[in-house]
Amino acid sequence: QMTGMNFLNFYPKLFARIKSERPDSLQKVHPIHGDITTENICVNPEDAETLINSVNIILHCAATIKFDLTLKDAVRSNVTGTKNVIHFARRVKNLKSFVHVSTAFSNCYSKNIEERVYPTKIDPLNVVNMTEWMPQDVLQSVAPM
């Protein structure tokens, strides 16, 4: 499990400005180990208690570096995982900010990718539902890649 300081050392560019302007505030950064693909995000009870009672900013940076996931696994981690984190965040008593860092490859066929939500041809909830009941080989045959 990564500690707060290991996390900061692992992602130095992410926290460079804060480190130079307000270094004491970094003592408040604590990564939480869990599994976003589960409804309760599998945090241990102690971490859940800390999150619910003591946190006011959540940075959701969970990601995979695998770009060859099946559609089912990609939906499970990116869509369902984010939904699970948001549901958990709603339990946080003093939440002031929820920041979600997402992948830049969701519109990989576009030459220029803007910072906006793109319209979809299929309702995202239908895609989530499809991945839950459709056989893997059929899913792969309808996946765009």
C-alpha positions, -999 to +999 in steps of 0.1 A: +000+000+000+013+034-010+017+060+018+010+097+014+046+106+009+054+077-014+024+088-035+037+123-037+072+111-047+056+088-073+037+116-089+061+146-085+047+168-113+011+164-101+019+181-068+049+203-078+029+236-075+013+227-042+047+216-029+063+249-038+035+272-026+020+253+004+042+224+013+025+219+047-008+211+030+007+179+015+005+164+049-033+161+042-028+139+011-035+103+019-040+077-009-066+050+000-062+014-012-094-001-025-112-017-054-134+007-074-150-022-093-169-032-062-199-013-049-183-004-015-149+003-033-135-023-008-119+002+015-112-012+050-135+001+077-109+024+092-103+041+058-140+043+052-145+060+086-117+085+078-131+093+044-167+097+056-158+119+086-126+137+079-122+143+042-134+173+022-116+168-012-115+135-031-092+131-061-104+100-080-072+090-100-077+053-102-066+040-135-051+012-154-023+014-178-036-015-199-049-002-232-059-036-244-087-044-219-118-062-231-148-039-234-163-055-203-132-048-182-128-013-195-165-005-187-161-021-153-131+000-143-138+033-161-176+036-159-188+014-131-157+021-111-163+058-113-200+054-105-190+034-074-166+061-062-192+088-067-218+067-047-192+063-019-183+101-021-220+109-015-216+095+020-187+119+028-201+144+054-181+175+045-172+169+008-164+202-009-147+190-041-147+158-061-120+157-088-120+129-114-089+124-136-099+104-167-082+088-196-073+108-227-079+079-250-117+077-249-120+096-282-088+082-298-102+084-333-104+122-331-075+142-343-080+169-317-096+160-283-113+188-265-120+190-228-157+184-230-183+156-228-189+142-263-223+130-273-227+092-277-246+071-302-256+046-275-268+054-240-239+047-216-262+028-192-271+004-221-234-002-227-230-010-190-260-033-190-247-050-222-214-058-206-232-076-177-252-100-198-236-103-233-211-131-239-175-119-242-170-129-279-202-110-289-190-080-270-157-080-287-173-083-321-193-051-315-165-031-298-150-003-320-114-015-317 
